[in-house]
């Protein structure tokens, strides 16, 4: 892995401010999905669940203690994969109604 990517992905967790932002984002995405589900449009809003999972994984990565750099890196990579999957589904499978 290039040194710059390794330094960013496997850096120390940032702590409380970023954790609150990430968990708030996950809560917003889950709220939007719950609203879509209650209206009866949950089939076309599945991407909101992916966004909520990605934001939650990122929030957990930032909430870990400073000594858990490798665990935070693994969770960050998992969040990137979730976000990338949502993006790929938008591009390659538009009939799912993601957009």
N, C-alpha and C positions, 0 to 999 in steps of 0.2 A: 504494500500500500504506500502511496506517496507520503512523504513526511508531513505535508500540510494537512492532508485528510486525516492521517493518524492522530495528529495533534488536536484537531477539532473534534473528531468523533470520540476519541478516548481521553478527552480532557476531564478535569474534575467537574462534578456536577455543580451547577450554578447556584442552587439553593432556593430559598423561599420565593423571591419575586417572580422568577420564571415559572416555578411550579404553580403558583396561583394563576398565572396567565394561561398556562396549558390546561389546567383542570377547569378553569372557567370556560375556555373554548370547548372542551369536551362536553361540559354541561349544556352549553348553548346548542351544540349539534344534537345532543340527545333530546333536548327540549323541542327543537325543530322537528326531529323525527317523530316524537310523541304526538306533536300537533298534526303532522301529516298522517300518522296512523289513525288518530281519532277522527279525522275528516274522511278517511277511507282511501288515501292515496299513498299508502305505505309501499306499494310495489315499485313506484317510480322514485322513491326517495331512499333507497337502500344505500346510496353513496354517503348519506349523512351518518350512518352507522360506521362506515369505514373511516370517515373523518374523525368521529368521536373516539374510535379505538386508537387511531394514530396520535391524536392529541393526548389521550390518556397515557399511552406508552411513553410519549415524550415527557409528560409531567412526572411520571414515576421515575424516569431516568434522572431528572433534575432533582428529585426529592431524596435520592439516595445519599448516604453519608459520603464525605469527601474521599474516603479510602477505597470506595467501590468504583474505581474508574472503569474497569473492564466490564462490569455489569451495566453501568450507565451506557457504555459504548454499544453493547449488545442491544439494549433497549432502544437506543437511538437508531441503530441500523434497522431494527424491526419496524420502528415508526416510519422510517424512510421507505421501506418495502411496502407497507400498508398504503402510504400516500401514493407511491408509484403505481400500485395495483389499481387504485381508484382512478388515477389519471389514464392508465392504459385501458381500463374498461371504458372510460369516456371516449377514447379515441377509436378503439378497435371493435367495440360492441355497442354502437349507438342505439340499437333497437331496444336495449334494456331500459331506456328512458332516463338515463342518469342526468342528462342535461335538460 
